[in-house]
């Protein structure tokens, strides 16, 4: 995917209820994740490692798609980085995500510098080197051979059926409250609704 000129600004709360605004005037590493994605699990130690190594010069934030899942990730990986709550999925929608993890590096003004989706060992190795250059710091030692060469990502929640349509309707300013369902002329409406798990 080609880099965008400027990433959308946003404000989200972290796990301590602190507000985080992007852009903040510092370079930023944004990692969009969700708890039930194994590839996000593979990535979390490197996201946290980037925060510990480069956090003095770069905002390193995980952007989670489920509030409960975010808390699980914080506990499971002993995260000290800000875990931002995008459980309403508005930021994920505006960033046009279809896969997690999606990792973005942005300049201080919010300009997109780099993006990769899923897990790629070479992507992370190169990103660590780039973060070191941005911060004027040496990249920390990482046992790269212990990581897989690559792993595909998982579907982002904002593109799940029903959710994607709701987010699109909200973005257009016309919330999806109801819709007409066409049923066959030979079908009984009450039976059809019962088959769908709805009762009259």
Backbone as CSV, one residue per row, in Angstrom:
resi,resn,N_x,N_y,N_z,CA_x,CA_y,CA_z,C_x,C_y,C_z
1,UNK,0.854,-1.178,0.000,0.000,0.000,0.000,0.894,1.233,0.000
2,UNK,0.619,2.183,-0.847,1.411,3.409,-0.938,1.184,4.282,0.289
3,UNK,2.219,4.975,0.695,2.122,5.850,1.856,1.217,7.033,1.557
4,UNK,0.417,7.410,2.552,-0.432,8.587,2.450,0.411,9.815,2.756
5,UNK,-0.001,10.959,2.250,0.725,12.199,2.523,0.669,12.537,4.006
6,UNK,-0.520,12.480,4.586,-0.669,12.832,5.990,-1.731,11.932,6.607
7,UNK,-1.427,11.359,7.754,-2.367,10.470,8.427,-3.420,11.284,9.168
8,UNK,-4.645,10.754,9.281,-5.696,11.482,9.992,-5.336,11.717,11.462
9,UNK,-5.642,12.905,11.935,-5.438,13.225,13.350,-6.479,12.483,14.179
10,UNK,-6.128,12.166,15.429,-7.097,11.527,16.319,-6.723,11.802,17.764
11,UNK,-7.672,11.506,18.633,-7.476,11.571,20.071,-8.143,10.338,20.667
12,UNK,-7.381,9.538,21.413,-7.908,8.330,22.047,-7.381,8.242,23.473
13,UNK,-8.094,7.505,24.304,-7.676,7.286,25.692,-6.784,6.051,25.775
14,UNK,-5.802,6.113,26.689,-4.944,4.954,26.922,-5.459,4.159,28.121
15,UNK,-4.730,3.112,28.514,-5.186,2.219,29.580,-5.239,2.907,30.937
16,UNK,-4.632,4.069,31.084,-4.703,4.833,32.336,-5.705,5.969,32.243
17,UNK,-6.527,5.971,31.191,-7.541,6.997,30.921,-6.920,8.336,30.547
18,UNK,-5.636,8.337,30.213,-4.995,9.552,29.717,-5.303,9.738,28.246
19,UNK,-5.442,10.988,27.838,-5.752,11.274,26.438,-4.460,11.399,25.633
20,UNK,-4.418,10.722,24.498,-3.272,10.786,23.588,-3.747,11.369,22.269
21,UNK,-3.045,12.398,21.813,-3.402,13.061,20.549,-2.326,12.814,19.504
22,UNK,-2.784,12.477,18.305,-1.884,12.302,17.166,-2.287,13.282,16.087
23,UNK,-1.328,13.995,15.471,0.094,13.998,15.797,0.367,14.803,17.065
24,UNK,1.477,14.463,17.709,1.824,15.101,18.980,2.990,16.068,18.844
25,UNK,3.544,16.182,17.628,4.736,16.999,17.449,6.012,16.186,17.545
26,UNK,5.860,14.875,17.784,6.995,13.947,17.799,6.741,12.864,16.760
27,UNK,7.788,12.216,16.255,7.546,11.049,15.402,6.719,10.026,16.180
28,UNK,5.990,9.185,15.470,5.123,8.213,16.139,5.145,6.877,15.414
29,UNK,5.142,5.814,16.211,4.949,4.461,15.715,3.581,4.023,16.211
30,UNK,2.663,3.783,15.292,1.307,3.355,15.621,1.149,1.909,15.185
31,UNK,0.770,1.043,16.116,0.576,-0.374,15.805,-0.869,-0.737,16.118
32,UNK,-1.661,-0.978,15.088,-3.063,-1.360,15.248,-3.129,-2.867,15.474
33,UNK,-3.758,-3.276,16.587,-3.752,-4.677,17.005,-5.112,-5.076,17.567
34,UNK,-5.310,-6.394,17.691,-6.429,-6.923,18.471,-5.970,-8.197,19.152
35,UNK,-6.562,-8.484,20.292,-6.083,-9.541,21.179,-6.191,-10.933,20.577
36,UNK,-7.231,-11.214,19.805,-7.443,-12.579,19.318,-6.692,-12.891,18.028
37,UNK,-5.747,-12.059,17.644,-4.959,-12.275,16.425,-3.572,-12.800,16.804
38,UNK,-3.246,-14.047,16.447,-1.930,-14.589,16.799,-0.760,-13.770,16.246
39,UNK,-0.929,-13.176,15.070,0.155,-12.387,14.487,0.397,-11.117,15.296
40,UNK,-0.655,-10.564,15.873,-0.467,-9.425,16.780,0.345,-9.871,17.994
41,UNK,0.082,-11.095,18.476,0.857,-11.634,19.586,2.336,-11.754,19.252
42,UNK,2.641,-12.180,18.028,4.034,-12.263,17.589,4.681,-10.878,17.602
43,UNK,3.905,-9.864,17.244,4.425,-8.501,17.113,4.556,-7.762,18.437
44,UNK,3.753,-8.111,19.437,3.697,-7.314,20.669,5.053,-7.148,21.360
45,UNK,5.888,-8.187,21.485,7.185,-7.953,22.141,8.051,-6.936,21.397
46,UNK,7.944,-6.892,20.083,8.734,-5.921,19.313,8.157,-4.516,19.433
47,UNK,6.834,-4.415,19.524,6.204,-3.104,19.731,6.630,-2.558,21.097
48,UNK,6.525,-3.401,22.121,6.957,-2.995,23.461,8.455,-2.694,23.482
49,UNK,9.247,-3.506,22.792,10.692,-3.269,22.722,11.016,-1.930,22.087
50,UNK,10.252,-1.558,21.054,10.453,-0.252,20.417,10.141,0.871,21.398
51,UNK,9.091,0.691,22.194,8.736,1.704,23.194,9.867,1.869,24.215
52,UNK,10.383,0.764,24.701,11.438,0.828,25.723,12.727,1.424,25.165
53,UNK,13.054,1.076,23.923,14.324,1.531,23.345,14.258,2.941,22.786
54,UNK,13.120,3.301,22.200,13.040,4.560,21.445,11.980,5.527,21.972
55,UNK,11.297,5.161,23.052,10.180,5.956,23.551,10.535,7.360,23.997
56,UNK,11.805,7.622,24.279,12.195,8.984,24.655,12.124,9.941,23.474
57,UNK,12.227,9.405,22.251,12.218,10.270,21.071,11.056,10.054,20.128
58,UNK,10.325,8.940,20.313,9.229,8.580,19.410,8.045,8.109,20.245
59,UNK,6.844,8.588,19.928,5.641,8.038,20.551,5.431,6.639,19.985
60,UNK,5.431,5.630,20.836,5.158,4.259,20.405,3.857,3.844,21.067
61,UNK,2.810,3.732,20.261,1.474,3.450,20.770,0.884,2.233,20.079
62,UNK,0.290,1.340,20.873,-0.537,0.273,20.323,-1.968,0.798,20.310
63,UNK,-2.674,0.566,19.225,-4.065,1.003,19.089,-4.911,-0.259,19.009
64,UNK,-5.598,-0.567,20.115,-6.360,-1.808,20.209,-7.805,-1.638,19.791
65,UNK,-8.356,-2.702,19.192,-9.703,-2.637,18.633,-10.793,-3.150,19.567
66,UNK,-10.439,-3.616,20.773,-11.437,-4.108,21.726,-10.976,-3.760,23.136
67,UNK,-11.827,-3.107,23.919,-11.425,-2.668,25.257,-10.976,-3.839,26.128
68,UNK,-11.772,-4.914,26.190,-11.400,-6.058,27.022,-10.125,-6.711,26.500
69,UNK,-10.021,-6.850,25.188,-8.826,-7.436,24.592,-7.588,-6.600,24.842
70,UNK,-7.751,-5.287,24.881,-6.613,-4.404,25.164,-6.037,-4.704,26.546
71,UNK,-6.933,-4.869,27.531,-6.489,-5.168,28.894,-5.763,-6.509,28.938
72,UNK,-6.252,-7.481,28.173,-5.593,-8.791,28.113,-4.183,-8.650,27.541
73,UNK,-4.047,-7.880,26.465,-2.723,-7.680,25.860,-1.756,-7.014,26.838
74,UNK,-2.227,-6.001,27.556,-1.377,-5.306,28.529,-0.870,-6.295,29.573
75,UNK,-1.779,-7.138,30.104,-1.388,-8.112,31.128,-0.503,-9.214,30.553
76,UNK,-0.890,-9.759,29.416,-0.181,-10.904,28.831,1.271,-10.569,28.499
77,UNK,1.503,-9.364,27.978,2.846,-9.001,27.523,3.550,-8.009,28.444
78,UNK,2.951,-7.696,29.592,3.574,-6.767,30.529,3.871,-5.428,29.891
79,UNK,2.899,-4.911,29.137,3.129,-3.697,28.354,3.253,-2.465,29.237
80,UNK,4.248,-1.646,28.926,4.393,-0.340,29.563,4.063,0.774,28.574
81,UNK,3.911,0.426,27.307,3.580,1.439,26.294,2.111,1.825,26.404
82,UNK,1.731,2.992,25.909,0.325,3.361,25.896,-0.471,2.438,24.963
83,UNK,-1.523,1.821,25.513,-2.448,0.999,24.735,-3.710,1.828,24.559
84,UNK,-3.936,2.314,23.346,-5.055,3.210,23.082,-6.308,2.417,22.739
85,UNK,-7.443,2.908,23.218,-8.721,2.223,23.040,-9.463,2.753,21.817
86,UNK,-9.453,1.967,20.749,-10.230,2.285,19.547,-11.371,1.284,19.393
87,UNK,-11.995,0.901,20.523,-13.068,-0.089,20.457,-14.283,0.423,19.687
88,UNK,-14.434,1.733,19.542,-15.504,2.259,18.685,-15.116,2.189,17.213
89,UNK,-13.853,1.920,16.932,-13.317,1.644,15.592,-13.311,2.836,14.644
90,UNK,-13.549,4.023,15.150,-13.555,5.206,14.294,-12.197,5.502,13.681
91,UNK,-11.128,5.335,14.467,-9.788,5.600,13.940,-9.405,4.513,12.937
92,UNK,-9.671,3.263,13.273,-9.376,2.162,12.344,-10.085,2.373,11.016
93,UNK,-11.328,2.842,11.061,-12.089,3.099,9.831,-11.441,4.227,9.028
94,UNK,-11.107,5.332,9.704,-10.512,6.471,8.985,-9.135,6.138,8.418
95,UNK,-8.452,5.194,9.037,-7.152,4.762,8.529,-7.288,3.674,7.463
96,UNK,-8.518,3.296,7.155,-8.821,2.340,6.085,-8.091,1.014,6.288
97,UNK,-8.105,0.534,7.541,-7.446,-0.736,7.843,-8.297,-1.897,7.365
98,UNK,-7.652,-2.935,6.876,-8.377,-4.174,6.637,-7.698,-5.345,7.338
99,UNK,-6.504,-5.121,7.862,-5.727,-6.189,8.490,-5.018,-5.649,9.725
100,UNK,-4.952,-6.506,10.762,-4.104,-6.229,11.921,-3.106,-7.373,12.041
101,UNK,-1.907,-7.131,12.515,-1.403,-5.806,12.831,-1.092,-4.988,11.576
102,UNK,-1.362,-3.691,11.678,-0.875,-2.710,10.714,0.030,-1.770,11.497
103,UNK,1.256,-1.625,11.039,2.262,-0.816,11.735,2.602,0.381,10.858
104,UNK,2.490,1.573,11.448,2.735,2.824,10.728,3.786,3.642,11.459
105,UNK,4.705,4.194,10.710,5.663,5.154,11.255,5.343,6.501,10.645
106,UNK,5.185,7.506,11.503,4.832,8.852,11.045,5.852,9.858,11.548
107,UNK,6.043,10.907,10.768,6.892,12.009,11.185,6.193,12.861,12.229
108,UNK,6.893,13.845,12.750,6.358,14.696,13.809,5.097,15.438,13.397
109,UNK,4.938,15.695,12.093,3.765,16.410,11.591,2.639,15.472,11.167
110,UNK,2.798,14.166,11.372,1.767,13.199,11.004,1.917,12.625,9.613
111,UNK,3.001,12.978,8.921,3.222,12.436,7.578,3.633,10.968,7.673
112,UNK,2.969,10.131,6.875,3.288,8.705,6.883,4.645,8.465,6.227
113,UNK,5.524,7.790,6.966,6.865,7.483,6.476,7.004,6.023,6.057
114,UNK,6.225,5.161,6.715,6.381,3.724,6.485,5.128,3.005,6.954
115,UNK,4.816,1.883,6.286,3.667,1.064,6.676,3.953,-0.378,6.290
116,UNK,3.604,-1.289,7.204,3.573,-2.702,6.820,2.447,-3.398,7.565
117,UNK,2.006,-4.495,6.965,0.832,-5.225,7.444,1.248,-6.658,7.740
118,UNK,0.676,-7.244,8.799,1.073,-8.588,9.185,2.418,-8.537,9.885
119,UNK,3.133,-9.648,9.859,4.452,-9.689,10.490,5.496,-10.042,9.451
120,UNK,6.534,-9.238,9.378,7.690,-9.529,8.534,8.950,-9.240,9.331
121,UNK,9.761,-10.248,9.546,10.986,-10.070,10.341,11.876,-8.983,9.752
122,UNK,12.038,-8.982,8.434,12.878,-7.961,7.797,12.268,-6.569,7.924
123,UNK,10.914,-6.487,7.892,10.247,-5.194,8.099,10.588,-4.643,9.478
124,UNK,10.497,-5.501,10.498,10.772,-5.056,11.858,12.245,-4.705,12.046
125,UNK,13.120,-5.502,11.496,14.558,-5.225,11.624,14.886,-3.864,11.012
126,UNK,14.336,-3.607,9.835,14.560,-2.329,9.158,13.920,-1.174,9.928
127,UNK,12.733,-1.413,10.498,12.059,-0.377,11.281,12.880,-0.015,12.516
128,UNK,13.412,-1.004,13.210,14.255,-0.725,14.381,15.454,0.136,13.984
129,UNK,16.064,-0.170,12.841,17.199,0.640,12.380,16.751,2.069,12.086
130,UNK,15.577,2.219,11.459,15.064,3.557,11.144,14.732,4.327,12.419
131,UNK,14.145,3.655,13.409,13.852,4.311,14.684,15.141,4.759,15.367
132,UNK,16.175,3.932,15.291,17.463,4.311,15.861,18.017,5.565,15.216
133,UNK,17.876,5.666,13.894,18.336,6.866,13.185,17.525,8.087,13.603
134,UNK,16.200,7.931,13.728,15.344,9.053,14.139,15.717,9.562,15.523
135,UNK,16.066,8.635,16.416,16.332,8.996,17.811,17.808,9.233,18.098
136,UNK,18.667,8.905,17.143,20.098,8.998,17.407,20.543,7.999,18.450
137,UNK,19.912,6.825,18.442,20.220,5.790,19.429,20.472,4.472,18.713
138,UNK,21.251,3.634,19.345,21.504,2.309,18.780,20.283,1.429,18.992
139,UNK,19.973,0.623,17.995,18.876,-0.330,18.140,19.274,-1.378,19.172
140,UNK,18.339,-1.799,20.020,18.666,-2.798,21.035,18.906,-4.162,20.388
141,UNK,19.614,-5.034,21.080,19.798,-6.380,20.534,18.466,-7.132,20.529
142,UNK,18.182,-7.800,19.434,16.963,-8.597,19.291,17.370,-9.947,18.717
143,UNK,16.843,-11.018,19.272,17.115,-12.363,18.757,16.220,-12.597,17.541
144,UNK,16.585,-11.974,16.422,15.728,-12.000,15.229,15.459,-13.412,14.738
145,UNK,16.411,-14.322,14.912,16.224,-15.692,14.432,15.118,-16.428,15.180
146,UNK,14.708,-15.913,16.335,13.625,-16.542,17.091,12.249,-16.136,16.571
147,UNK,12.212,-15.172,15.673,10.950,-14.725,15.082,10.758,-15.382,13.720
148,UNK,9.502,-15.644,13.341,9.260,-16.216,12.009,9.633,-15.213,10.926
149,UNK,9.919,-15.727,9.741,10.239,-14.837,8.625,9.053,-13.941,8.299
150,UNK,7.861,-14.529,8.297,6.650,-13.737,8.052,5.435,-14.493,8.571
151,UNK,4.390,-13.746,8.862,3.085,-14.296,9.236,2.026,-13.375,8.659
152,UNK,0.946,-13.942,8.120,-0.130,-13.081,7.626,-0.876,-12.459,8.797
153,UNK,-1.467,-11.319,8.554,-2.265,-10.674,9.584,-3.656,-11.281,9.668
154,UNK,-4.498,-10.674,10.483,-5.879,-11.111,10.698,-6.815,-9.989,10.255
155,UNK,-8.049,-10.334,9.985,-9.027,-9.324,9.593,-9.268,-8.324,10.713
156,UNK,-9.244,-7.051,10.375,-9.516,-5.997,11.355,-11.011,-5.978,11.670
157,UNK,-11.365,-5.612,12.900,-12.775,-5.587,13.307,-13.586,-4.592,12.496
158,UNK,-12.978,-3.500,12.071,-13.737,-2.463,11.373,-14.203,-2.897,9.992
159,UNK,-13.739,-4.036,9.479,-14.220,-4.528,8.186,-15.126,-5.747,8.340
160,UNK,-15.465,-6.116,9.570,-16.374,-7.241,9.778,-17.771,-6.870,9.286
161,UNK,-18.517,-7.870,8.754,-19.878,-7.588,8.276,-20.729,-6.950,9.374
162,UNK,-21.486,-5.973,8.991,-22.332,-5.237,9.927,-21.603,-4.055,10.541
163,UNK,-20.390,-4.275,10.996,-19.601,-3.188,11.585,-19.150,-2.220,10.504
164,UNK,-18.656,-2.754,9.390,-18.170,-1.893,8.300,-19.280,-0.992,7.783
165,UNK,-20.473,-1.546,7.616,-21.601,-0.751,7.110,-22.000,0.334,8.106
166,UNK,-21.989,-0.017,9.400,-22.341,0.969,10.429,-21.334,2.114,10.440
167,UNK,-20.047,1.789,10.361,-19.013,2.825,10.366,-19.109,3.715,9.136
168,UNK,-19.401,3.110,7.978,-19.551,3.902,6.750,-20.745,4.840,6.866
169,UNK,-21.857,4.345,7.418,-23.046,5.185,7.577,-22.772,6.335,8.542
170,UNK,-22.083,6.052,9.640,-21.750,7.112,10.595,-20.838,8.151,9.961
171,UNK,-19.878,7.699,9.154,-18.959,8.628,8.493,-19.685,9.535,7.507
172,UNK,-20.764,9.022,6.914,-21.554,9.815,5.968,-22.581,10.692,6.672
173,UNK,-22.681,10.544,7.993,-23.637,11.345,8.745,-25.056,10.816,8.683
174,UNK,-25.233,9.589,8.221,-26.578,9.006,8.148,-26.545,7.630,8.794
175,UNK,-26.674,7.582,10.118,-26.585,6.303,10.817,-27.556,5.271,10.254
176,UNK,-27.070,4.043,10.163,-27.871,2.934,9.674,-28.745,2.460,10.830
177,UNK,-30.024,2.836,10.801,-30.932,2.467,11.875,-31.751,1.235,11.524
178,UNK,-32.119,1.098,10.272,-32.906,-0.046,9.818,-32.711,-0.181,8.323
179,UNK,-33.037,-1.334,7.832,-32.988,-1.531,6.387,-34.074,-2.510,5.982
180,UNK,-34.468,-2.410,4.740,-35.497,-3.294,4.202,-34.850,-4.607,3.787
181,UNK,-35.497,-5.702,4.158,-35.032,-7.030,3.781,-36.038,-7.613,2.806
182,UNK,-35.547,-8.049,1.675,-36.405,-8.676,0.671,-36.483,-10.172,0.950
183,UNK,-37.703,-10.689,0.997,-37.886,-12.134,1.129,-38.701,-12.614,-0.057
184,UNK,-38.582,-13.884,-0.335,-39.294,-14.453,-1.476,-40.800,-14.346,-1.315
185,UNK,-41.518,-14.259,-2.440,-42.979,-14.101,-2.396,-43.659,-15.321,-1.791
186,UNK,-43.028,-16.481,-1.858,-43.634,-17.691,-1.306,-43.310,-17.868,0.177
187,UNK,-42.428,-17.026,0.728,-42.043,-17.150,2.135,-43.015,-16.411,3.032
188,UNK,-43.265,-16.988,4.192,-44.088,-16.338,5.206,-43.166,-15.422,6.020
189,UNK,-43.482,-14.125,6.135,-42.595,-13.198,6.859,-42.303,-13.623,8.302
190,UNK,-43.319,-14.129,9.017,-43.112,-14.535,10.408,-42.158,-15.723,10.487
191,UNK,-42.328,-16.696,9.587,-41.426,-17.845,9.575,-40.008,-17.425,9.193
192,UNK,-39.911,-16.524,8.231,-38.596,-16.041,7.809,-37.870,-15.387,8.985
193,UNK,-38.577,-14.530,9.717,-37.955,-13.854,10.858,-37.574,-14.857,11.943
194,UNK,-38.417,-15.861,12.154,-38.091,-16.903,13.119,-36.838,-17.656,12.732
195,UNK,-36.700,-17.948,11.431,-35.499,-18.632,10.936,-34.241,-17.795,11.152
196,UNK,-34.390,-16.466,11.210,-33.251,-15.569,11.415,-32.926,-15.377,12.895
197,UNK,-33.729,-16.019,13.768,-33.491,-15.878,15.195,-34.221,-14.706,15.812
198,UNK,-35.160,-14.117,15.067,-35.932,-12.977,15.566,-37.339,-13.443,15.904
199,UNK,-37.941,-12.830,16.898,-39.329,-13.163,17.230,-40.191,-11.931,17.041
200,UNK,-41.445,-12.162,16.737,-42.378,-11.057,16.481,-42.811,-10.413,17.767
